[in-house]
């Protein structure tokens, strides 16, 4: 079973431009747009490149903006559109070239407001749309964008709903929205999904006609478990339910906003946070009670839409890591294309990191499970991220890029079947570090983009072949010419058709090549 192309990748739209339909560009979560034909290392410099627009919105932009080319809006012609979701529960459609606001809708029902922050500083002061939506251009009359919104009604009851919206009109499709609800057998902390304790931080995933949502809690609070819930794209009926701590507690899925990944066979990969892991194993090497706290988890989706753990990995000291809140849940993961293992055999890898400073490299076909004597994985990069990761990696031309918390942007090259450190930036990135993104024209003109979460956000661009070489940053032009707003910890830059889009606490900054009479428009 193959993953449908339109649900997977940064694909070419009707005008030969690259669409960004999902978090970090593709379902492998590589962060790479390999169809960028305008921006290159020669023109991304302060004299030719900078801020071209600021798109004002009604709340924080924690979700990555998405880009769709050549959308035909009835009565209004064809537009390249930037879709922006906010924590106020709104979804915007901006013309990505003129920056005009084309549509704005609220995903909150009448009489409801965005959720409060539950006393948790992770998403504050309100929670509406945190997870990056996902788009399928092949579903519905003009394509469909799927989003999860959280709200609170007049009785202070909390709701999460999955919406399916027409790309051209932003009208609800397929009888949506649908309320998120689930139950799962077991005797754990949460066997019936409790909307009041959950937040949907990871981006949505679309694979094989199914939308996947994943769930953590507000600041580890309350009695909860980590859930994976899937829905049919065309009917919004629930297809699968998986509780990753059905007889324990915690094991939430946050991933610093990263969406779970999917391989070509439709298997779903994710990282869980601190929580119960059963060190007593079955004969097959799986936790005896089905509890997968603090683990890499591979979820099979092949059995009529049902969800089941097919493989996993957790480290020797997983219990003490969970007890000390030194877990994998702070970061996201990435899948690589097939690589030569140094002996002429091809191997596909899964790479992730969390709070314990290590980068874990796993074989997707044999992840390593739990071995009380040793970590039986493809490669361990010990202490590779000195202060841990609250971010996700990116991939381009045989190099992995990571931005750990308080650390440089680091490149690791894959040579001879293993990773080794290659280069690092002079700049260090404060909490939560940086999740880099890549623009390139095939295998050439590679640029690594990363956002510095500071009082005034800073967009950085580095030469992909050597990240010690900085090409541009938005703080270098005189007079604050390219300042675009306050830093926002979740955001990942999105690059498409000669522009870079970066969310802030109340806007999206748009960067591109500068014209001779440069003036930055602000669109509301």
matplotlib code that plots the C-alpha trace (Angstrom):
import matplotlib.pyplot as plt

x = [0.0, 1.6, 1.0, -0.9, 1.5, -0.8, -1.0, 2.7, 5.0, 5.9, 4.4, 4.4, 1.2, -0.5, 1.9, 5.0, 5.4, 6.0, 3.0, 3.6, 0.7, 1.9, 4.2, 7.9, 7.0, 6.5, 5.4, 9.0, 9.3, 12.6, 11.7, 13.0, 11.5, 13.6, 11.7, 12.8, 14.0, 14.1, 16.1, 19.7, 22.9, 23.8, 20.7, 19.9, 21.9, 21.0, 21.2, 18.9, 16.7, 14.6, 11.1, 8.5, 5.2, 3.8, 0.4, -1.5, -3.8, -5.8, -3.6, -0.4, 0.7, 1.9, 1.1, 3.4, 1.8, 0.9, 1.2, -1.0, -0.5, -3.1, -6.3, -9.4, -11.7, -15.2, -15.7, -12.2, -9.9, -6.8, -4.5, -1.4, -2.6, -1.0, -3.1, -2.5, -4.1, -4.1, -4.6, -7.7, -9.3, -9.2, -8.0, -6.9, -6.3, -3.9, -2.9, 0.7, 1.8, -0.3, -0.7, -4.4, -6.6, -8.9, -10.8, -11.0, -13.2, -13.5, -13.4, -15.2, -19.0, -21.3, -21.2, -17.8, -14.4, -10.8, -9.7, -7.9, -4.3, -5.2, -2.6, 0.1, 2.6, 3.3, 0.5, -0.8, -2.9, -5.5, -5.6, -7.4, -5.5, -2.0, -1.4, -0.3, -3.2, -2.8, -4.0, -5.1, -5.6, -7.3, -10.2, -13.3, -14.0, -11.0, -9.0, -9.5, -7.6, -8.0, -7.5, -8.2, -9.5, -10.0, -12.7, -14.7, -18.4, -20.6, -20.6, -16.8, -16.8, -13.8, -14.1, -11.7, -13.1, -11.7, -12.6, -12.5, -12.6, -12.8, -9.5, -11.3, -14.1, -13.0, -16.5, -17.0, -17.1, -18.3, -20.7, -17.9, -16.7, -16.7, -16.1, -12.9, -13.9, -12.4, -12.3, -9.7, -9.6, -7.4, -7.1, -4.9, -5.1, -7.3, -9.2, -11.9, -10.5, -10.9, -10.9, -10.2, -6.7, -5.5, -3.8, -3.2, 0.3, 1.8, 0.9, -1.7, -0.8, -2.6, -1.7, -3.7, -6.9, -6.7, -6.1, -4.1, -4.2, -1.9, -2.4, -0.5, -1.6, -1.3, 2.1, 1.8, -1.2, -4.1, -4.7, -4.0, -2.4, -0.9, -3.5, -3.4, -6.7, -7.4, -10.3, -11.5, -10.7, -14.0, -16.4, -14.6, -15.7, -13.2, -11.0, -8.6, -7.9, -4.6, -3.8, -0.1, -0.4, -3.7, -2.7, -0.4, -0.2, 1.3, 3.3, 1.9, 2.8, 4.0, 7.1, 7.6, 4.8, 6.3, 3.7, 4.1, 5.9, 4.7, 6.7, 5.9, 3.8, 1.7, 3.3, 3.2, 6.2, 6.2, 7.9, 6.2, 7.0, 7.7, 5.3, 4.8, 6.9, 6.5, 10.0, 8.4, 8.2, 6.2, 7.8, 7.9, 9.7, 6.8, 5.8, 3.6, 0.7, 1.0, 2.5, 5.0, 6.1, 9.3, 9.8, 10.1, 6.9, 6.0, 2.3, 0.9, -2.2, -2.7, -5.4, -8.6, -7.7, -7.0, -3.9, -1.4, 2.2, 4.4, 7.8, 9.4, 12.6, 13.3, 16.7, 18.2, 17.5, 14.0, 12.3, 14.8, 14.6, 10.8, 11.0, 13.4, 11.4, 14.3, 12.4, 11.9, 8.6, 10.3, 11.3, 10.1, 11.5, 12.4, 12.6, 15.5, 15.4, 17.2, 20.9, 24.0, 24.9, 28.6, 28.4, 26.4, 23.0, 20.3, 18.8, 16.0, 16.4, 14.3, 16.1, 15.0, 16.2, 14.7, 16.0, 18.8, 21.3, 21.6, 20.6, 19.1, 19.3, 17.1, 16.6, 13.0, 12.8, 14.3, 14.0, 15.6, 12.9, 13.9, 17.1, 18.0, 21.6, 22.3, 20.7, 20.5, 20.0, 21.6, 23.7, 23.8, 25.3, 25.9, 25.8, 25.4, 23.0, 24.6, 21.4, 18.9, 16.3, 13.0, 12.9, 13.1, 15.8, 15.9, 17.6, 19.3, 22.0, 23.2, 23.3, 21.1, 20.6, 19.6, 19.1, 19.2, 18.2, 20.8, 23.0, 24.4, 22.7, 24.6, 25.1, 25.9, 27.1, 26.2, 29.3, 30.4, 27.1, 27.3, 26.7, 29.5, 29.6, 30.3, 29.8, 27.9, 26.7, 28.3, 24.9, 23.3, 19.5, 17.7, 14.9, 13.5, 16.4, 15.4, 13.7, 15.5, 13.9, 15.6, 15.2, 17.0, 16.7, 17.1, 20.5, 21.9, 21.5, 20.7, 19.9, 19.1, 16.6, 16.2, 14.3, 15.7, 13.0, 14.0, 12.3, 12.6, 12.5, 15.4, 15.3, 18.7, 19.9, 22.9, 24.8, 23.5, 26.9, 28.5, 26.3, 29.3, 28.6, 25.7, 24.1, 21.6, 19.8, 16.9, 18.8, 21.6, 19.9, 20.3, 17.4, 15.7, 14.5, 13.7, 12.3, 9.0, 7.7, 8.2, 9.7, 7.4, 8.8, 6.8, 7.2, 9.1, 9.9, 8.1, 9.7, 7.8, 8.1, 10.8, 9.3, 9.9, 7.0, 7.5, 4.9, 5.0, 2.8, 0.3, 1.4, 3.3, 6.5, 7.1, 10.6, 11.7, 13.8, 13.6, 12.3, 13.9, 11.3, 11.0, 8.2, 6.8, 3.0, 1.0, -2.1, -4.9]
y = [0.0, 3.3, 6.7, 9.0, 11.6, 14.6, 13.8, 13.4, 15.9, 19.4, 18.8, 20.9, 22.8, 23.6, 26.5, 24.4, 25.8, 23.9, 23.4, 23.1, 20.9, 19.6, 20.3, 20.4, 19.9, 16.1, 13.1, 12.1, 15.5, 16.4, 20.1, 20.3, 22.2, 20.9, 22.9, 26.4, 28.1, 31.7, 31.9, 30.8, 31.5, 34.3, 36.4, 35.7, 38.6, 41.8, 44.0, 41.9, 40.0, 41.1, 41.7, 42.4, 42.2, 41.6, 39.9, 40.8, 38.2, 37.9, 35.6, 33.6, 31.7, 28.4, 26.4, 26.4, 28.4, 26.3, 27.3, 26.2, 27.4, 28.1, 27.8, 28.8, 30.9, 31.2, 34.7, 35.8, 34.0, 31.9, 32.7, 31.3, 31.1, 31.2, 29.5, 30.8, 29.3, 31.2, 30.4, 32.6, 29.8, 31.5, 30.3, 32.9, 32.7, 35.4, 35.9, 34.9, 37.4, 40.6, 39.8, 40.6, 38.8, 36.6, 34.7, 34.6, 32.1, 31.2, 27.5, 28.2, 27.6, 30.5, 31.0, 29.4, 31.0, 29.8, 27.6, 29.2, 28.1, 25.7, 27.4, 26.1, 28.5, 26.2, 27.7, 31.0, 33.0, 31.2, 27.9, 27.7, 26.1, 24.9, 21.9, 22.7, 21.8, 19.4, 19.7, 17.2, 18.9, 15.7, 15.7, 17.9, 20.3, 22.6, 20.5, 20.4, 21.7, 19.8, 21.5, 20.8, 23.7, 23.7, 25.8, 26.3, 26.7, 28.7, 25.9, 25.8, 22.5, 22.0, 20.8, 19.6, 19.4, 18.2, 20.5, 19.9, 23.1, 23.8, 25.4, 28.0, 29.1, 27.9, 26.4, 23.2, 20.0, 16.4, 17.3, 18.6, 19.5, 16.4, 16.2, 14.4, 11.5, 8.1, 5.1, 2.3, -0.8, -0.9, 0.3, 3.3, 6.9, 7.8, 5.2, 7.6, 10.6, 13.7, 16.9, 19.1, 17.7, 17.5, 19.7, 18.9, 20.3, 18.0, 18.8, 16.7, 13.9, 12.7, 9.3, 6.9, 8.9, 9.1, 12.1, 11.4, 13.5, 13.0, 14.2, 15.4, 17.2, 20.7, 20.8, 17.1, 18.0, 15.7, 12.1, 11.5, 9.2, 9.8, 9.1, 8.6, 9.1, 8.8, 9.9, 9.2, 12.2, 12.1, 11.3, 12.4, 9.1, 7.8, 5.1, 4.2, 4.7, 3.9, 4.7, 4.5, 4.1, 2.1, 0.6, 3.3, 7.1, 10.0, 9.2, 12.3, 13.4, 17.0, 16.9, 20.7, 20.9, 18.3, 16.1, 12.3, 10.9, 8.2, 5.8, 4.6, 1.7, 4.0, 3.2, 6.1, 7.1, 9.3, 10.1, 9.8, 11.8, 10.7, 8.0, 4.4, 1.8, -1.8, -3.2, -6.7, -7.8, -10.3, -13.1, -10.7, -8.0, -5.6, -4.1, -6.6, -4.1, -2.1, 1.1, 3.0, 6.0, 7.7, 5.8, 5.9, 4.2, 2.8, 2.4, 0.0, 1.2, -1.7, -3.7, -2.0, 1.3, 0.0, 1.2, -1.0, -0.7, -2.6, -1.7, 0.6, 1.7, 3.0, 3.3, 1.2, 3.9, 4.8, 4.5, 6.9, 9.3, 9.4, 9.8, 12.7, 14.3, 13.7, 12.2, 12.2, 14.1, 17.5, 16.8, 15.5, 12.9, 12.5, 9.7, 9.5, 8.2, 4.8, 5.2, 3.0, 1.5, 1.4, -2.2, -1.7, -2.4, 0.2, 1.2, 3.7, 5.5, 7.2, 10.0, 11.9, 13.5, 14.8, 16.1, 13.7, 15.3, 12.2, 11.8, 8.4, 6.9, 3.8, 1.4, 1.7, -2.0, -3.0, -0.2, -1.9, -2.3, -2.4, -4.2, -4.0, -4.7, -2.3, 0.1, -2.1, 0.6, 1.7, 4.5, 6.6, 10.1, 10.7, 14.2, 15.6, 18.3, 19.7, 21.0, 18.7, 19.2, 20.9, 20.8, 18.5, 17.8, 18.5, 16.6, 17.6, 16.1, 13.5, 15.9, 16.1, 19.5, 20.1, 23.2, 22.2, 24.5, 27.2, 25.6, 26.3, 25.0, 21.8, 19.7, 16.0, 14.3, 10.7, 9.0, 5.4, 4.3, 6.6, 10.2, 12.5, 16.2, 18.4, 22.1, 24.4, 28.0, 30.8, 31.9, 30.0, 29.7, 30.3, 28.1, 26.2, 26.0, 25.9, 23.5, 24.2, 24.2, 23.7, 25.4, 24.0, 23.5, 19.8, 19.0, 22.5, 26.0, 24.6, 27.0, 26.2, 28.5, 28.8, 31.3, 32.7, 32.9, 36.2, 39.4, 40.4, 37.3, 36.8, 34.8, 33.2, 31.7, 29.5, 27.8, 24.2, 22.7, 24.6, 26.1, 27.9, 30.4, 32.6, 34.2, 36.5, 37.4, 39.7, 41.7, 42.9, 45.5, 49.1, 50.7, 47.4, 47.3, 43.5, 43.3, 41.5, 40.8, 39.0, 35.6, 32.6, 29.3, 26.8, 28.4, 26.8, 28.8, 27.8, 28.5, 28.5, 30.3, 32.8, 33.7, 32.7, 32.8, 33.1, 33.2, 35.5, 36.2, 38.2, 38.1, 36.3, 38.0, 37.5, 37.6, 37.7, 39.5, 43.3, 45.6, 48.9, 50.9, 48.7, 49.3, 46.7, 46.5, 45.5, 43.6, 43.2]
z = [0.0, -1.1, 0.4, -2.0, -3.5, -2.9, 0.8, 1.2, -0.2, -1.2, -4.7, -7.9, -8.4, -11.6, -12.4, -11.8, -8.3, -5.1, -2.8, 1.0, 2.1, 5.5, 8.4, 7.3, 3.6, 3.4, 5.4, 6.0, 7.8, 6.0, 5.8, 2.3, -0.7, -3.6, -6.2, -5.2, -8.4, -7.3, -4.1, -4.1, -2.2, -4.7, -4.1, -0.5, 1.0, 2.7, -0.4, -2.5, 0.0, 2.9, 4.4, 1.8, 3.8, 7.3, 7.3, 10.5, 12.1, 15.2, 17.4, 17.7, 14.7, 16.2, 13.2, 10.2, 7.3, 4.2, 0.6, -2.3, -5.9, -8.5, -6.5, -8.5, -6.3, -7.8, -9.1, -8.1, -10.4, -9.7, -6.8, -5.1, -1.5, 1.9, 4.6, 8.2, 11.4, 14.7, 18.4, 18.2, 16.3, 12.9, 9.5, 6.9, 3.2, 1.8, -1.7, -1.6, -4.2, -3.6, 0.2, 0.0, 2.5, 0.5, 3.2, 7.0, 8.9, 12.6, 13.5, 16.7, 16.9, 17.9, 21.7, 22.1, 22.7, 22.4, 25.2, 28.1, 28.7, 31.6, 33.8, 31.4, 29.9, 26.9, 24.8, 26.2, 26.7, 24.5, 22.5, 19.2, 16.4, 17.5, 15.2, 11.7, 9.4, 6.4, 2.8, 0.2, -3.2, -4.6, -2.2, -2.7, -5.5, -5.0, -2.5, 1.3, 4.3, 7.6, 11.0, 14.7, 16.8, 20.6, 22.2, 25.4, 25.6, 28.0, 30.5, 30.5, 28.8, 26.4, 22.9, 20.1, 16.6, 13.3, 10.4, 6.7, 4.7, 1.0, -0.2, -2.3, 0.0, 3.5, 3.9, 5.9, 3.9, 4.5, 7.3, 9.5, 11.9, 14.1, 17.8, 18.9, 21.2, 21.8, 24.1, 24.5, 26.6, 29.7, 33.3, 32.9, 33.8, 30.8, 28.8, 27.7, 25.9, 28.1, 26.0, 29.0, 29.6, 26.0, 23.5, 19.8, 19.3, 16.6, 13.0, 11.3, 9.0, 5.8, 4.4, 2.3, 2.6, 6.4, 8.7, 11.8, 15.0, 18.0, 21.5, 24.6, 27.7, 29.1, 30.9, 31.8, 33.9, 34.9, 34.4, 30.8, 28.1, 24.7, 21.9, 18.1, 16.5, 12.7, 10.5, 7.0, 4.7, 2.8, 5.6, 8.8, 10.4, 13.0, 11.5, 14.3, 18.0, 19.8, 23.4, 24.1, 27.9, 28.2, 31.6, 32.7, 32.5, 30.5, 27.3, 25.6, 22.1, 21.7, 19.4, 19.5, 16.9, 14.6, 12.8, 13.0, 10.0, 7.6, 5.4, 1.9, 3.3, 5.5, 8.8, 11.2, 13.4, 16.5, 19.8, 23.1, 26.3, 29.8, 31.0, 31.9, 30.1, 31.0, 31.4, 31.6, 28.0, 26.0, 24.1, 21.0, 23.0, 23.5, 26.8, 28.6, 29.3, 26.1, 27.7, 25.5, 27.5, 26.4, 23.1, 19.4, 18.2, 14.7, 14.2, 11.6, 9.8, 7.4, 9.1, 7.8, 9.4, 12.9, 14.7, 16.4, 17.5, 15.0, 16.4, 18.9, 20.6, 24.1, 25.8, 28.6, 31.2, 30.0, 33.5, 35.1, 32.2, 32.6, 36.3, 35.8, 32.9, 30.6, 27.8, 24.0, 24.0, 23.6, 20.0, 16.7, 14.4, 10.7, 8.2, 5.7, 2.1, 1.6, 2.3, 1.8, 5.1, 4.1, 3.0, -0.2, 1.5, 1.6, 4.9, 5.7, 9.0, 11.6, 13.5, 16.7, 19.9, 23.1, 26.4, 27.1, 24.6, 22.4, 18.8, 18.1, 14.7, 14.1, 11.3, 10.3, 9.6, 13.0, 15.5, 18.5, 21.1, 24.7, 25.7, 29.4, 28.6, 25.8, 23.2, 20.1, 17.5, 14.2, 15.6, 18.8, 18.7, 22.4, 23.7, 20.2, 21.4, 24.6, 26.1, 24.4, 21.7, 21.7, 17.9, 14.9, 12.3, 8.6, 5.7, 2.4, 0.2, 2.8, 5.7, 8.8, 10.4, 14.1, 16.2, 19.9, 22.7, 23.4, 20.8, 17.3, 14.2, 13.6, 10.5, 10.6, 7.4, 6.5, 5.1, 5.1, 6.7, 9.7, 10.8, 12.0, 12.9, 9.9, 10.7, 13.0, 12.9, 14.9, 16.1, 19.0, 19.3, 22.6, 23.8, 22.1, 19.7, 16.0, 13.6, 10.3, 6.9, 3.5, 0.1, -3.0, -6.7, -6.8, -5.4, -5.9, -4.4, -0.9, 1.9, 5.5, 7.1, 10.9, 13.2, 16.4, 19.1, 20.7, 21.7, 18.1, 16.0, 13.6, 10.4, 9.5, 6.2, 6.0, 3.2, 3.2, 2.3, 5.2, 7.9, 9.3, 6.4, 7.1, 4.0, 5.6, 8.8, 9.4, 12.1, 9.8, 7.6, 9.0, 10.9, 11.6, 8.0, 8.2, 11.7, 11.4, 14.9, 18.2, 18.4, 18.6, 19.8, 17.7, 14.3, 11.4, 8.3, 5.1, 1.8, -1.6, -4.9, -3.9, -0.5, 3.1, 5.5, 9.3, 12.0, 15.0, 18.0, 15.8, 12.2, 9.4, 8.1, 4.4, 3.0, -0.6, -3.2, -2.9, -5.6, -6.6, -4.6, -1.6, 0.9, 3.3, 3.2, 6.3, 5.5, 8.0]

ax = plt.figure().add_subplot(projection="3d")
ax.plot(x, y, z, "-o")
ax.set_aspect("equal")
plt.show()
